[in-house]
Amino acid sequence: VVSTQSTGHYYITNNLSCRMLSVVSRNLLTRTARFSSIRCFSDVNSRFEAAQAKLNTLTEDPGNAAKLKIYGLFKQANTGPCNIPKPGGFNFVAKAKYDAWKGLGDMTQDQAKEEYISFVAELAAAEAEK
């Protein structure tokens, strides 16, 4: 278990620990506010990778706004907050990508992964309904 004192979050670093924690300590943890935000690194990472694979299987074009949102969340999830200079005004594609990424501000990488996973699931569900 790795603790981050600044955020008060506790992280489990492998799937075996996550499963054991889930089975053995579920009742204890639900009664303990101190552990209210336990996350498994491997769980969010594996779901993030699965969402990337799912995105590649979609057959319909989600549109430019959705593509920019996906781009921004992907960059935030992998790199963190935007760390590149703003592109010139006549490079419209680069500026749109920059704005999509920069607009996420200080969102954490885990939060970006979770939003990416949710957004891809929404796109997949919308496509499945058609």
N, C-alpha and C positions, 0 to 999 in steps of 0.2 A: 504494500500500500504506500502510495506516495502522497504526501499532504502538501498543499500549497497554502501557506498561512495567509497570504494576502487576500485570497478569494474565499477561503474556508472550504474549498472543495477537496475531496479525497478521490484518488484515482486508483484503479486496479490495473495492473500492467499486463495481465495475460488472461486468456480464455478460461484456463483451468481455475484460476483464482475467482473469476467472475462466476463460474458455475457453482463452485463451492460456497462462495459468499451468498449466492442466491438461494441455495438449498439450506445451508446451515444457519445463516444469520438473518434471514428475511424478517422474522418477527422482532428480533432485537433492534434491527436498523430502523424499522418503521416506527419504533417507539423512541428512537434517539434522534433528536433534532440535529445534533452535531454532524450526523452522517446523512443528512437529507439530500445531498447532491453528489452521490457516488456515481461515477461514470467509468466505463471500461474503455480504455484506449483502443484495444483491438476490436471491440464491438462497433464503435463509431467508424473506425477506419475500414473495417470489412463492409459495413453498410454503405459507406461512401464509395468504395470501389465497385460494389454491386450496382449502385445508382449510376455510376459512370458507364458501366457495361449496359445497363438498361437503356440509358439515353441513346446509346449507339444502335439500339434495336428499333427505335421509333421510326416509323415510315413517313409521318406527316411533318411538314415544316412548321415549327411552333411560332414562327414570326420573329421579327427582329428584336422586339422588346423582350421576349422570353430568352432569346439567344444572348442578349446583353446581360440579363439577370444571371443566367447560367455562367457566363464568362466571369462576371464580377465575383460570384460566390465561389467559383472554382479557384480563382486567383487568391481570394481572401483565405480560403481553406488551405491552400498549399504554401502561400508566401506570407500571409498575414496582411496587415494594413498596407495600403498602396505606398510604394516606396520609389516610384519613378517620377521624373519631372513631367509636367503637363505638356502634351504635344502641341505643335503649332496649330493655329486656327484653320489652316487649309487642309489638314489631314483629318478629314471628317470621321473616318472609321476608327483611327487611333484615339481621337478625342472622345468618341462615344464609348469605346472600351474603357478608357481612362475614367470617364465620369461614372460608369457602372461600377468599377472597382473602388474608386475614391469615395463614392456615395455610401459605401458600407462602413466608413469611418473606422472606429476601433473595435469592431466586432471581433470576437475571438475566432481562432481557427476552428475550434470545435463547434461553435455556434454556426459558422458558415457551412460546415459540413452537414450539420443537422438541417439547416434551411435548404441546402442543395438537395439532400435526400428527399425532403418533403416536396420540394418543387418538382423534381423529376417524377416522383410518385403521382403528383397531380397531373402532369403532362401525360403520363402513361395511362392513367385512369380515364382522362378525357379522350384519348385516342381509342381506348378499348370500348368506350360507349358508342363510338361511331360505327 
